[in-house]
Amino acid sequence: MKFIRQVLLAISIGGIVATALRTRSKTTNAPSQGGWREVTPQR
């Protein structure tokens, strides 16, 4: 029973951390410099 409780606790903490990181990354603006570049085919 103790093992099951520890597993559930670890999963819930992981979910909380993932949610916090996801909401924090949404608030920051995307960098105006850099990012995706057009792929130039190599010859």
C-alpha positions in Angstrom: 0.0 0.0 0.0 2.8 2.4 0.8 4.4 1.7 -2.6 1.2 2.6 -4.4 0.9 5.8 -2.5 4.5 6.8 -3.4 3.9 6.0 -7.1 0.7 8.2 -7.1 2.6 11.0 -5.3 5.4 10.9 -7.8 3.0 10.9 -10.8 1.1 13.8 -9.4 4.2 15.9 -8.6 5.4 15.2 -12.2 2.1 16.4 -13.6 2.2 19.6 -11.5 5.7 20.3 -12.7 4.8 19.7 -16.3 1.8 21.9 -16.0 3.8 24.7 -14.4 6.5 24.5 -17.1 3.9 24.5 -19.9 2.0 27.6 -18.5 5.3 29.4 -17.9 6.6 28.8 -21.4 3.3 30.1 -22.9 3.7 33.5 -21.2 7.2 34.1 -22.7 7.3 35.7 -26.1 8.9 33.8 -29.0 12.4 35.1 -29.8 12.2 37.6 -32.7 15.7 36.7 -33.7 16.7 33.2 -34.8 14.1 30.4 -34.7 13.3 28.4 -37.8 15.4 28.9 -41.0 14.5 27.9 -44.5 16.3 24.7 -45.4 18.6 25.1 -48.4 19.2 21.9 -50.2 22.9 20.9 -50.1 24.5 20.0 -53.4 
